[in-house]
Amino acid sequence: MGVIGPNGAGKSTLLKGMLGIIDHAGQTYLDDKEFSKVLSHVAYVEQKIHIDYNFPIKVKECVSLGLYPKVKLFHRLKSTDWDKVTNALRIVGLEDYAERQISQLSGGQFQRVLIARCLVQEADCIFLDEPFVGIDSISEEIIMTTLRNLKEQGKTILIVHHDLGKVPHYFDQVLILNKELIAIGETSSTFTEENLKKAYGSQLFVNGGL
């Protein structure tokens, strides 16, 4: 599902509220269970601008962090765990980059590392905040292919997205908001000019049929 709306609409806030990163009113549930009790089954990729690229950590070590909700921090990883890391890097096309520092990667490559971290976590639900901002087309294609495969495996994927032109091609469901819920449902019936005008107002430029 894609989450769209103008700047300041509350898209990132929605994800952080559901994850308990910020306080919120009301309650959130996943499969009839309180979200706070199933966070180990949820993977989260925040915006790259909030991540320190200069932190001295190798690619494989960064990916392995996705294993710690299950093996616990400071526990030694088994060879089977490292096999999962290698396989995840292979899926996103970065197996040969395992020993590099994350500071040596391009923006697109680093975003793929974060996706690989989600893969080893084996989460049922994946939240991504603007994952396609500032990355190359090859990385974007690899990430979308990976996410589609995860969806086919029954995973729930929620993506904050800003490029309206790609919404019909990327998402089968969409949530539109601007401080409040404007519409939610199948993209074919929800991603309409009427709903977009309600959300974006004068910010909306009608282009390419939108």
VMD Tcl script that draws the C-alpha trace (Angstrom):
set ca {
  {0.00 0.00 0.00}
  {1.22 3.48 -0.85}
  {0.77 6.37 1.60}
  {0.58 9.69 -0.22}
  {-0.18 13.30 0.60}
  {1.43 16.74 0.45}
  {4.43 17.78 2.53}
  {3.44 18.07 6.17}
  {0.38 15.86 5.71}
  {1.49 13.47 8.44}
  {2.69 10.52 6.36}
  {5.87 9.86 8.33}
  {4.06 10.70 11.56}
  {1.48 8.01 10.76}
  {4.18 5.34 10.48}
  {6.03 6.50 13.59}
  {2.80 6.61 15.58}
  {1.90 3.07 14.58}
  {5.40 1.91 15.53}
  {5.29 3.66 18.90}
  {8.24 5.90 18.04}
  {6.10 8.91 18.92}
  {3.12 9.19 21.25}
  {-0.32 8.95 19.68}
  {-3.96 8.77 20.66}
  {-5.99 5.64 20.07}
  {-4.73 2.13 19.45}
  {-3.19 0.25 16.55}
  {-3.54 -3.45 15.80}
  {-1.91 -6.04 13.58}
  {-3.85 -9.28 13.10}
  {-6.09 -8.37 16.06}
  {-3.09 -7.90 18.35}
  {-1.89 -4.61 19.83}
  {0.90 -3.28 17.63}
  {3.22 -2.75 20.60}
  {3.17 -6.50 21.27}
  {4.11 -7.58 17.75}
  {6.86 -5.10 16.90}
  {9.35 -7.94 16.48}
  {7.32 -8.89 13.40}
  {7.61 -5.39 11.90}
  {10.55 -4.00 9.91}
  {11.01 -0.25 9.48}
  {13.18 1.66 7.02}
  {13.26 5.33 7.90}
  {14.23 8.18 5.59}
  {17.91 8.13 4.65}
  {18.38 11.72 5.84}
  {18.08 10.45 9.42}
  {20.86 7.88 9.06}
  {24.57 8.54 9.68}
  {26.45 7.22 6.63}
  {29.79 7.82 8.33}
  {29.16 5.33 11.12}
  {32.01 2.77 10.89}
  {30.13 -0.40 10.02}
  {30.48 -2.88 7.18}
  {27.65 -3.67 4.79}
  {27.25 -7.23 6.09}
  {27.20 -5.99 9.69}
  {24.53 -3.43 8.87}
  {22.36 -6.12 7.28}
  {22.93 -8.45 10.25}
  {21.25 -5.92 12.55}
  {17.96 -7.18 11.16}
  {18.61 -10.48 12.95}
  {18.85 -9.04 16.44}
  {15.10 -8.88 17.23}
  {15.37 -12.69 17.28}
  {18.95 -13.47 18.40}
  {19.30 -10.48 20.76}
  {22.00 -7.82 20.73}
  {25.59 -8.86 21.57}
  {24.86 -12.55 20.98}
  {27.23 -14.22 18.55}
  {25.67 -14.95 15.18}
  {25.75 -18.50 13.86}
  {27.00 -19.48 10.41}
  {23.37 -19.99 9.36}
  {22.66 -16.38 10.34}
  {25.50 -15.13 8.16}
  {24.16 -17.30 5.34}
  {20.91 -15.34 5.61}
  {22.87 -12.09 5.38}
  {24.71 -13.28 2.28}
  {21.50 -14.43 0.64}
  {19.78 -11.12 1.36}
  {22.68 -9.20 -0.17}
  {22.53 -11.47 -3.20}
  {18.83 -10.71 -3.67}
  {19.50 -6.96 -3.77}
  {22.59 -7.37 -5.95}
  {25.20 -6.42 -3.35}
  {26.80 -9.72 -2.39}
  {30.21 -8.45 -3.57}
  {29.89 -5.38 -1.33}
  {29.64 -7.28 1.97}
  {33.04 -6.16 3.31}
  {32.71 -2.50 2.31}
  {31.96 0.30 4.73}
  {28.49 1.78 4.28}
  {30.17 5.16 3.75}
  {31.57 3.81 0.46}
  {28.12 3.17 -1.03}
  {25.95 5.32 -3.24}
  {22.53 6.38 -1.98}
  {20.82 3.68 -4.02}
  {23.20 0.97 -2.86}
  {22.73 1.93 0.76}
  {18.96 1.83 0.36}
  {19.32 -1.71 -0.97}
  {21.34 -2.58 2.13}
  {18.42 -1.41 4.27}
  {16.07 -3.60 2.24}
  {18.42 -6.54 2.77}
  {18.24 -5.84 6.51}
  {14.45 -6.20 6.26}
  {14.85 -9.50 4.42}
  {16.91 -11.13 7.18}
  {14.46 -9.89 9.79}
  {11.77 -11.99 8.08}
  {9.11 -9.55 9.28}
  {5.45 -9.97 8.45}
  {4.96 -6.22 8.00}
  {7.40 -3.76 6.41}
  {7.15 0.04 6.71}
  {9.26 2.18 4.38}
  {9.47 5.97 4.54}
  {10.31 7.55 1.16}
  {12.58 4.67 0.05}
  {12.97 5.91 -3.53}
  {14.13 9.47 -2.83}
  {17.57 10.24 -4.26}
  {18.38 6.79 -5.62}
  {19.32 5.54 -9.09}
  {16.85 3.83 -11.41}
  {18.60 0.44 -11.15}
  {18.33 0.44 -7.36}
  {14.70 1.52 -7.55}
  {13.88 -1.34 -9.91}
  {15.69 -3.89 -7.72}
  {13.91 -2.64 -4.61}
  {10.48 -2.71 -6.25}
  {11.07 -6.22 -7.57}
  {12.11 -7.35 -4.10}
  {9.07 -5.74 -2.47}
  {6.71 -7.27 -5.01}
  {8.18 -10.69 -4.28}
  {7.65 -10.11 -0.56}
  {4.04 -9.13 -1.20}
  {3.51 -12.35 -3.14}
  {4.82 -14.19 -0.07}
  {2.01 -12.65 1.97}
  {3.93 -9.78 3.56}
  {2.19 -6.50 4.34}
  {4.08 -3.52 2.92}
  {3.35 0.14 3.66}
  {5.34 2.76 1.71}
  {5.33 6.53 2.13}
  {5.69 7.80 -1.43}
  {5.78 11.21 -3.10}
  {5.94 10.57 -6.86}
  {2.29 10.58 -7.93}
  {3.15 9.55 -11.47}
  {4.33 6.12 -10.30}
  {1.52 5.37 -7.85}
  {-0.70 3.42 -10.32}
  {2.29 1.29 -11.36}
  {3.66 0.62 -7.87}
  {0.65 0.11 -5.61}
  {-2.56 -1.90 -5.76}
  {-3.87 -0.01 -2.73}
  {-3.37 3.57 -1.63}
  {-3.98 5.71 1.44}
  {-4.38 9.44 0.83}
  {-4.15 11.88 3.70}
  {-3.62 15.50 4.62}
  {-3.71 15.81 8.41}
  {-6.72 13.50 8.22}
  {-7.74 10.52 6.13}
  {-8.93 11.57 2.67}
  {-9.41 8.14 1.12}
  {-8.20 4.55 1.34}
  {-8.76 1.58 -0.92}
  {-7.83 0.01 -4.22}
  {-5.70 2.31 -6.35}
  {-8.01 1.98 -9.36}
  {-10.94 3.51 -7.46}
  {-9.16 5.64 -4.85}
  {-6.35 7.34 -6.75}
  {-8.68 9.80 -8.45}
  {-8.37 13.44 -9.40}
  {-11.16 14.27 -6.96}
  {-9.38 12.69 -3.98}
  {-6.02 14.15 -5.00}
  {-7.50 17.64 -5.15}
  {-8.94 17.16 -1.67}
  {-5.48 16.25 -0.39}
  {-3.22 18.53 -2.40}
  {-5.46 21.46 -3.29}
  {-3.52 24.09 -5.21}
  {-0.34 21.99 -4.95}
  {-1.73 19.47 -7.41}
  {-0.62 19.83 -11.00}
  {-2.75 17.83 -13.39}
  {-0.27 15.96 -15.57}
  {-0.41 12.73 -17.49}
  {-4.00 12.00 -16.57}
  {-3.70 12.64 -12.83}
}
mol new
graphics top color blue
foreach p $ca { graphics top sphere $p radius 0.5 }
foreach p [lrange $ca 0 end-1] q [lrange $ca 1 end] { graphics top cylinder $p $q radius 0.2 }
display resetview
